[in-house]
Amino acid sequence: MMMNNGGSIIADDDEWQLHPIFDDGDRKRIARTCNDVVRETAAFDNLAGFPSAALVFAGNGSGDCLLFLRAGTAFDPAPWCWRHETRTLTRHADDVGQFFSGEV
C-alpha cells in the first residue's frame, strides 16, 4: 500500500479508493497525502456502530469503507468492509495483499 500510496482496487464488485499514508517530505507530497488514513479514520470514529479499534484504508465514495481491526498492539492484516447503512462488518480476505494480487 505504501508503494502506491493511493490508487484504487476492485473488491466485492465495487471500486475502492485507497487512502494514502501521510508524507511530509515536501509541499507537493503534503498536498497529495493530506487525506490520509488517520484523517479518514477520524471522520468515521464517532459514527454509531463503527468499530473503535479500526483503521480506515479505503472508501467507495458511498460512505462504506475498508478497514483493519486492531489485534493487540498491531493491526490484523485481514481487510474488513464496514457498510454505513447497515453498520455491519464483513471480512473480505485473510490478508490485504490478496487485493493487489487479484485473489479477491
One Martini backbone bead per residue (centre of mass of N, CA, C, O) as a GRO file, in nm:
protein
  104
    1MET     BB    1   0.056   0.063  -0.019
    2MET     BB    2   0.307   0.256   0.000
    3MET     BB    3   0.405   0.242  -0.292
    4ASN     BB    4   0.142   0.389  -0.404
    5ASN     BB    5  -0.013   0.589  -0.222
    6GLY     BB    6  -0.283   0.487  -0.348
    7GLY     BB    7  -0.564   0.451  -0.541
    8SER     BB    8  -0.707   0.135  -0.658
    9ILE     BB    9  -0.969  -0.113  -0.603
   10ILE     BB   10  -1.124  -0.433  -0.641
   11ALA     BB   11  -1.425  -0.512  -0.445
   12ASP     BB   12  -1.723  -0.639  -0.448
   13ASP     BB   13  -1.797  -0.481  -0.714
   14ASP     BB   14  -1.600  -0.242  -0.618
   15GLU     BB   15  -1.462   0.077  -0.594
   16TRP     BB   16  -1.156   0.163  -0.423
   17GLN     BB   17  -1.011   0.421  -0.242
   18LEU     BB   18  -0.699   0.479  -0.146
   19HIS     BB   19  -0.545   0.582   0.130
   20PRO     BB   20  -0.296   0.758   0.230
   21ILE     BB   21   0.018   0.820   0.352
   22PHE     BB   22   0.160   1.044   0.523
   23ASP     BB   23   0.373   1.307   0.361
   24ASP     BB   24   0.636   1.553   0.468
   25GLY     BB   25   0.870   1.603   0.253
   26ASP     BB   26   0.677   1.803   0.089
   27ARG     BB   27   0.436   2.000  -0.044
   28LYS     BB   28   0.336   1.793  -0.253
   29ARG     BB   29   0.301   1.553  -0.056
   30ILE     BB   30   0.110   1.686   0.137
   31ALA     BB   31  -0.119   1.740  -0.068
   32ARG     BB   32  -0.145   1.431  -0.164
   33THR     BB   33  -0.173   1.319   0.168
   34CYS     BB   34  -0.400   1.468   0.352
   35ASN     BB   35  -0.607   1.211   0.302
   36ASP     BB   36  -0.547   1.013   0.526
   37VAL     BB   37  -0.597   0.747   0.734
   38VAL     BB   38  -0.633   0.918   0.991
   39ARG     BB   39  -0.847   1.119   0.888
   40GLU     BB   40  -1.055   0.904   0.793
   41THR     BB   41  -1.093   0.767   1.064
   42ALA     BB   42  -1.196   1.018   1.221
   43ALA     BB   43  -1.461   1.046   1.047
   44PHE     BB   44  -1.577   0.759   1.173
   45ASP     BB   45  -1.549   0.731   1.491
   46ASN     BB   46  -1.855   0.869   1.568
   47LEU     BB   47  -2.007   0.644   1.447
   48ALA     BB   48  -2.247   0.435   1.461
   49GLY     BB   49  -2.096   0.109   1.479
   50PHE     BB   50  -1.808   0.180   1.485
   51PRO     BB   51  -1.513   0.057   1.529
   52SER     BB   52  -1.269   0.142   1.768
   53ALA     BB   53  -1.034  -0.067   1.634
   54ALA     BB   54  -0.970   0.119   1.362
   55LEU     BB   55  -0.849   0.138   1.005
   56VAL     BB   56  -0.882   0.338   0.737
   57PHE     BB   57  -0.799   0.262   0.371
   58ALA     BB   58  -1.094   0.281   0.227
   59GLY     BB   59  -1.327   0.407  -0.031
   60ASN     BB   60  -1.648   0.430  -0.233
   61GLY     BB   61  -1.825   0.714  -0.201
   62SER     BB   62  -2.086   0.588  -0.001
   63GLY     BB   63  -1.967   0.536   0.316
   64ASP     BB   64  -1.784   0.312   0.279
   65CYS     BB   65  -1.531   0.078   0.421
   66LEU     BB   66  -1.200  -0.010   0.457
   67LEU     BB   67  -1.044  -0.218   0.718
   68PHE     BB   68  -0.867  -0.240   1.019
   69LEU     BB   69  -0.804  -0.443   1.301
   70ARG     BB   70  -0.720  -0.461   1.615
   71ALA     BB   71  -0.439  -0.674   1.749
   72GLY     BB   72  -0.352  -0.540   2.005
   73THR     BB   73  -0.061  -0.359   1.891
   74ALA     BB   74  -0.189  -0.431   1.613
   75PHE     BB   75  -0.279  -0.499   1.284
   76ASP     BB   76  -0.469  -0.683   1.107
   77PRO     BB   77  -0.443  -0.799   0.766
   78ALA     BB   78  -0.743  -0.807   0.755
   79PRO     BB   79  -1.001  -0.711   0.556
   80TRP     BB   80  -1.273  -0.487   0.607
   81CYS     BB   81  -1.625  -0.418   0.581
   82TRP     BB   82  -1.807  -0.109   0.618
   83ARG     BB   83  -2.152  -0.047   0.643
   84HIS     BB   84  -2.337   0.239   0.692
   85GLU     BB   85  -2.640   0.143   0.677
   86THR     BB   86  -2.595  -0.136   0.867
   87ARG     BB   87  -2.342  -0.155   1.054
   88THR     BB   88  -2.143  -0.368   0.908
   89LEU     BB   89  -1.919  -0.649   0.912
   90THR     BB   90  -1.682  -0.778   0.660
   91ARG     BB   91  -1.484  -1.021   0.558
   92HIS     BB   92  -1.255  -1.038   0.266
   93ALA     BB   93  -0.975  -1.150   0.389
   94ASP     BB   94  -0.662  -1.248   0.516
   95ASP     BB   95  -0.518  -1.033   0.316
   96VAL     BB   96  -0.451  -0.739   0.151
   97GLY     BB   97  -0.269  -0.865  -0.079
   98GLN     BB   98  -0.507  -0.996  -0.241
   99PHE     BB   99  -0.591  -0.738  -0.395
  100PHE     BB  100  -0.308  -0.711  -0.559
  101SER     BB  101  -0.318  -1.025  -0.678
  102GLY     BB  102  -0.636  -1.102  -0.755
  103GLU     BB  103  -0.790  -1.292  -0.526
  104VAL     BB  104  -1.058  -1.079  -0.484
   0.00000   0.00000   0.00000
